[in-house]
Amino acid sequence: MASPRLETYCCPNRDAATQLVMSFQPGIFCGVCIGSASVSLLLTILQLLPKKGQSPRKMPKASSSSTILLLISVCDILGGLGIIFRSSVWLGFPDFIANISVVNRTDVWPSTFCVGSAMWIQLLYSAGFWWLFCYAVDSYLVVRRSAGLSTIVLYHMMTWGLAVLLCVEGIALLYYPSLSSCENGLEHAVPHYITTYAPMLLVLVVNPILFRRTVSAVASLLKGRQGIYTENERRLGTEIQIRFFKIMLVFVICWSSNIINESLLFYLEMQPDINEMPLKNIRSAALITWIIMGVLNPMQGFLFTLAFYGWTGWRVDLKWRKRDIPWESMSSSTVGDNAYPSPVNYQTNIHDSKKVSTSDSQQTDEAISMLSEGNTSGDDRLNRSSPIYQGW
């Protein structure tokens, strides 16, 4: 799981709240983390592998949205590997981990492993948050026809730059001036928690707003095609809206327990003695949400692939052949194939107007298809029957 408590535990003089959750059934907790991360890792890879019977779909050009979705899955996979490695070492070498609590020691490897593994997990999941924010921004810009593959470079710079900057800054403030003196006051811990949860809160607050505006822009885009809003266009807009809802639902399910747990632990830290009887229920709630975090955080990777692409099936095609990415859009390539031929006796000005209209229609098709890419169930039928994907 991904929590700033992982880095805090590396401090020999850690606070009582961190000690409470990290020392609660560590063997069971690590086993839960390994099991959840392993299941999520295998199912995520299964979702992304090409399947037998899938017909390759072509697009006029690649989409930045599909690249972002793939990068989100990559971050989840690498973060899950970090959880598996860290928890395995904790289970397999308990004496090695016990040396973290020793203040005066000469062996620096336990602390190095503790800090390094915690930073790896935190960095990858933080990058996943930034990529998810970029997906919401890109979806809105695509509909506004202001985005493309050229913007993916800016997304890389923003995502990895901010993820590394915030992670390093938070760790530096937490361990300043040395690892043995961290957690002596809230001035060390609070900035670290802020830099950790800032991208998560950004996704929770800003992404729903961007998704809502994107859905509204899609409706306007669909109406502008022929001046009407048919049942097919309404269904396509609903499909896109449901997809955005699934993405946010998965995010809330996987990370709301982190916010609840952190709020409870901060409350306990403010108390003179967290072991007092009146705080028993709060301690129990903190421990329960701690275990829930170990289950839900690693499962984000698999649940996101369900929200992105739906269930892609079990039949994996391991034979290598040149093919398009299976989550690329399936529909915009039909625009040119089904287009009706223009009469040869059109006047020049009408012909030019038709060319502009066809170009705008194709741009609209590409924008809509980028938002609906990856849907392999009812969207095929919808895309084939909707006027959005017919010739003009």
C-alpha positions in Angstrom: 0.0 0.0 0.0 1.0 3.6 -0.4 1.1 5.8 2.7 3.4 8.4 4.1 3.6 6.3 7.2 6.0 4.1 5.3 8.6 6.8 5.2 7.8 7.9 8.8 8.4 4.4 10.1 12.0 4.7 8.9 12.6 7.2 11.7 13.9 5.4 14.8 12.1 8.0 17.0 8.8 7.6 15.1 5.6 9.0 16.6 3.2 6.8 18.6 0.4 6.7 15.9 2.8 5.4 13.3 4.1 2.8 15.7 0.6 1.8 16.4 -0.4 0.9 12.9 3.0 -0.4 11.7 3.4 -2.8 14.7 -0.2 -4.2 14.4 0.0 -7.7 13.1 2.9 -6.9 10.6 3.0 -10.5 9.3 -0.7 -10.5 8.5 -0.5 -7.0 7.0 2.4 -7.8 4.8 0.7 -11.0 3.6 -2.4 -9.0 2.8 -0.4 -6.5 0.8 1.5 -9.3 -1.1 -1.7 -11.1 -1.9 -3.6 -8.0 -3.1 -0.7 -6.6 -5.1 0.0 -10.0 -6.7 -3.6 -10.5 -7.8 -3.9 -7.0 -9.1 -0.5 -7.3 -11.0 -1.5 -10.5 -12.7 -5.0 -9.4 -13.7 -3.7 -6.0 -14.9 -1.2 -7.6 -17.2 -3.9 -10.1 -18.4 -6.1 -7.1 -19.2 -3.4 -5.4 -21.2 -2.2 -8.4 -23.2 -3.7 -8.9 -26.7 -6.6 -11.4 -26.9 -7.4 -14.1 -29.4 -10.2 -13.2 -31.7 -9.7 -9.5 -31.4 -9.6 -7.8 -34.8 -6.9 -5.1 -35.1 -8.4 -1.7 -35.3 -6.8 1.2 -37.0 -6.8 4.9 -36.4 -5.8 7.7 -38.6 -3.3 8.6 -35.9 -2.4 7.5 -32.4 -4.1 9.2 -29.5 -2.5 10.9 -26.5 -5.4 9.6 -24.3 -4.6 5.9 -25.0 -0.9 6.7 -24.1 -1.9 8.2 -20.8 -4.1 5.3 -19.9 -1.3 2.9 -20.6 1.1 5.0 -18.5 -1.4 4.9 -15.6 -1.4 1.1 -15.7 2.4 1.0 -15.9 2.7 3.2 -12.8 0.3 0.8 -11.0 2.2 -2.2 -12.1 5.6 -0.8 -11.0 4.1 0.4 -7.7 2.6 -3.0 -7.1 6.0 -4.6 -7.7 7.4 -2.3 -5.1 4.8 -3.3 -2.6 5.4 -7.0 -3.2 9.2 -6.6 -2.8 9.0 -4.5 0.3 6.4 -6.8 2.0 8.4 -9.9 1.1 11.6 -8.6 2.7 9.6 -7.7 5.8 8.2 -11.2 6.0 11.4 -13.0 5.1 13.9 -11.0 7.1 12.3 -9.8 10.4 15.7 -9.3 12.1 16.9 -7.1 9.2 13.8 -4.9 9.6 14.1 -4.8 13.4 17.4 -2.9 13.0 15.4 0.1 11.7 14.3 0.8 15.3 17.9 0.9 16.6 19.1 4.5 17.0 22.8 4.0 17.5 23.9 1.5 14.8 26.6 1.1 12.2 24.6 -0.9 9.6 22.9 1.6 7.2 21.3 -1.0 4.9 18.0 -1.4 6.9 17.3 2.3 6.8 18.4 2.5 3.2 16.0 -0.3 2.2 13.2 1.3 4.3 13.6 4.7 2.7 14.3 3.5 -0.8 11.3 1.1 -1.0 9.0 3.6 0.6 10.1 6.3 -1.9 9.7 3.9 -4.9 6.1 3.1 -3.9 5.2 6.7 -3.1 6.8 8.0 -6.3 5.0 5.6 -8.7 1.6 6.0 -7.2 2.1 9.8 -7.0 3.0 9.7 -10.7 -0.2 7.7 -11.4 -2.2 10.5 -9.7 -0.6 13.1 -11.9 -1.2 11.0 -15.0 -4.8 10.6 -14.1 -5.1 14.4 -13.7 -3.4 14.7 -17.2 -6.0 12.4 -18.6 -8.9 14.6 -17.4 -7.1 17.7 -18.8 -6.4 15.9 -22.1 -10.0 14.7 -22.4 -11.2 18.3 -22.1 -8.6 19.6 -24.5 -9.3 16.9 -27.1 -13.0 17.9 -27.2 -11.9 21.5 -27.6 -9.5 20.4 -30.3 -6.5 21.8 -28.4 -4.6 18.6 -27.7 -2.8 16.0 -29.6 0.3 13.8 -29.5 2.5 16.8 -29.2 1.1 17.6 -25.7 2.2 14.2 -24.4 5.7 15.7 -24.0 4.3 18.4 -21.8 2.4 15.8 -19.8 5.6 13.8 -19.2 7.5 16.9 -18.0 4.7 17.9 -15.7 3.9 14.4 -14.3 7.4 13.1 -13.7 8.8 16.5 -12.8 6.1 17.2 -10.1 6.1 13.7 -8.8 9.9 13.6 -8.3 10.0 17.2 -6.9 7.3 16.6 -4.4 8.6 13.2 -3.3 12.2 14.4 -2.8 11.1 17.6 -1.1 8.8 15.7 1.3 11.5 13.2 2.1 14.1 15.9 2.6 11.9 17.8 5.0 11.0 14.7 6.9 14.6 13.5 7.4 16.2 16.9 7.9 18.8 17.3 9.4 19.3 13.5 9.7 17.4 10.2 9.7 17.9 9.8 13.4 16.4 13.2 14.3 13.2 13.2 12.1 9.8 13.2 13.6 10.9 15.3 16.6 8.1 17.8 15.7 5.3 18.3 13.3 7.4 20.8 11.3 9.1 17.7 9.9 6.1 15.5 9.3 3.4 17.9 8.1 5.1 19.1 4.9 5.8 15.5 4.0 2.1 14.5 4.3 1.1 17.6 2.3 3.4 16.8 -0.6 2.1 13.2 -0.5 -1.6 13.9 -0.5 -1.6 17.0 -2.7 -1.9 15.1 -6.0 -4.5 12.7 -4.6 -6.7 15.6 -3.4 -6.1 17.4 -6.8 -7.6 14.4 -8.6 -10.5 14.1 -6.2 -11.4 17.8 -6.5 -10.4 18.9 -10.0 -11.0 15.7 -12.1 -14.8 15.6 -11.5 -15.0 19.2 -12.7 -13.0 18.6 -15.8 -15.0 15.4 -16.6 -18.3 17.3 -16.2 -17.2 20.0 -18.5 -15.9 17.4 -21.0 -19.3 15.7 -21.1 -21.0 19.0 -21.6 -18.6 19.8 -24.5 -19.2 16.4 -26.0 -23.0 17.0 -26.0 -22.5 20.3 -27.8 -20.1 18.7 -30.2 -22.6 16.0 -31.1 -25.4 18.4 -31.6 -23.3 20.5 -33.8 -22.7 17.7 -36.3 -26.2 17.9 -38.0 -28.0 20.3 -35.8 -29.9 17.5 -34.1 -29.3 15.3 -31.0 -30.6 11.8 -31.8 -30.9 8.8 -29.5 -27.6 7.4 -30.8 -25.8 10.7 -30.0 -27.4 10.7 -26.5 -26.3 7.1 -25.9 -22.8 7.8 -27.0 -22.6 10.8 -24.6 -24.0 8.7 -21.8 -21.3 6.0 -22.4 -18.6 8.6 -22.1 -20.2 10.0 -18.9 -20.4 6.5 -17.4 -16.7 5.9 -18.3 -15.6 9.0 -16.4 -17.9 8.0 -13.5 -16.2 4.5 -13.3 -12.8 6.1 -13.2 -13.6 8.4 -10.3 -15.5 5.6 -8.5 -12.4 3.4 -8.6 -10.2 6.2 -7.4 -12.6 7.0 -4.5 -12.9 3.4 -3.5 -9.1 2.7 -3.5 -8.0 5.9 -1.7 -10.8 7.2 0.5 -9.6 4.8 3.2 -6.2 6.5 3.2 -7.7 9.9 3.9 -9.9 8.4 6.7 -6.9 6.6 8.2 -4.6 9.6 8.1 -7.3 11.8 9.7 -7.7 9.3 12.6 -4.0 9.0 13.1 -3.5 12.7 13.1 -6.2 13.0 15.8 -4.4 10.3 17.9 -1.1 12.2 17.5 -2.7 15.3 19.0 -3.6 13.3 22.2 -1.3 13.1 25.2 -1.7 9.3 25.4 -3.1 7.4 22.5 -3.6 4.3 24.7 -6.3 5.8 26.8 -9.6 3.9 27.0 -11.8 6.7 25.5 -9.7 6.4 22.3 -10.2 2.7 21.9 -12.8 3.0 19.1 -10.6 5.5 17.3 -7.6 3.2 17.5 -9.7 0.3 16.3 -11.0 2.3 13.3 -7.5 3.4 12.5 -6.3 -0.3 12.5 -9.3 -1.4 10.4 -8.7 1.3 7.7 -5.0 0.4 7.8 -5.8 -3.2 6.7 -8.3 -1.9 4.2 -5.6 0.3 2.6 -3.4 -2.8 2.3 -6.1 -4.5 0.2 -7.5 -1.6 -1.9 -4.4 0.5 -2.7 -2.7 -2.3 -4.8 -6.0 -3.3 -6.4 -6.2 0.1 -8.1 -4.3 -1.1 -11.2 -6.7 -3.9 -12.0 -9.9 -1.9 -11.2 -8.6 1.0 -13.4 -8.2 -1.4 -16.4 -11.9 -2.5 -15.9 -12.9 1.2 -15.9 -10.7 2.0 -18.9 -11.3 -1.0 -21.2 -13.9 -3.3 -19.5 -13.2 -7.0 -19.1 -11.1 -8.0 -22.1 -11.3 -11.8 -21.5 -9.0 -14.7 -20.6 -8.0 -15.8 -24.1 -4.5 -14.3 -24.4 -2.8 -14.2 -27.8 0.9 -14.6 -27.2 1.9 -14.9 -30.9 3.8 -11.8 -32.0 2.5 -9.9 -35.0 2.3 -6.4 -36.0 -1.0 -5.0 -34.8 -2.5 -1.9 -33.4 -2.8 -1.3 -29.6 -6.0 -3.1 -28.6 -7.3 -0.1 -26.6 -7.1 2.3 -29.5 -10.3 3.6 -30.9 -12.3 1.4 -33.1 -14.5 3.8 -34.9 -12.9 6.8 -36.4 -11.3 4.9 -39.2 -14.8 4.1 -40.6 -15.3 7.7 -41.5 -13.3 7.6 -44.7 -14.5 4.1 -45.7 -18.2 4.9 -45.5 -18.1 8.4 -46.8 -20.5 9.0 -49.7 -18.9 10.1 -53.0 -19.4 13.8 -53.9 -21.3 14.4 -57.2 -19.0 15.6 -60.0 -21.2 18.5 -61.0 -20.9 20.5 -57.8 -20.0 24.1 -58.1 -16.5 25.1 -56.9 -17.7 27.0 -53.8 -20.0 24.2 -52.8 -17.2 21.7 -53.2 -14.9 23.7 -51.0 -17.6 24.0 -48.4 -18.0 20.3 -48.5 -14.3 19.7 -47.9 -14.3 22.0 -44.9 -17.4 20.2 -43.5 -15.8 16.8 -44.0 -12.6 17.9 -42.3 -14.5 19.2 -39.3 -16.6 16.0 -39.2 -13.4 13.9 -39.1 -11.9 16.0 -36.4 -15.1 15.6 -34.4 -15.0 11.8 -35.0 -11.4 11.6 -33.8 -12.2 13.7 -30.6 -15.2 11.5 -29.7 -13.5 8.3 -30.5 -10.5 9.1 -28.3 -12.9 9.5 -25.3 -14.7 6.3 -26.1 -11.7 4.2 -26.9 -11.3 0.9 -25.2 -15.0 0.2 -24.9 -15.5 -3.2 -26.6 -19.0 -4.1 -25.7 -22.0 -1.9 -26.6 -19.9 0.8 -28.1 -19.1 -1.1 -31.3 -22.8 -1.4 -32.1 -23.4 2.2 -31.1 -20.5 3.5 -33.1 -21.5 1.6 -36.2 -25.1 2.8 -36.1 -24.6 6.4 -35.0 -24.5 9.1 -37.6 -21.3 10.4 -35.8 -19.5 7.5 -37.5 -21.2 7.5 -40.8 -20.2 9.3 -44.0 -21.2 12.9 -44.5 
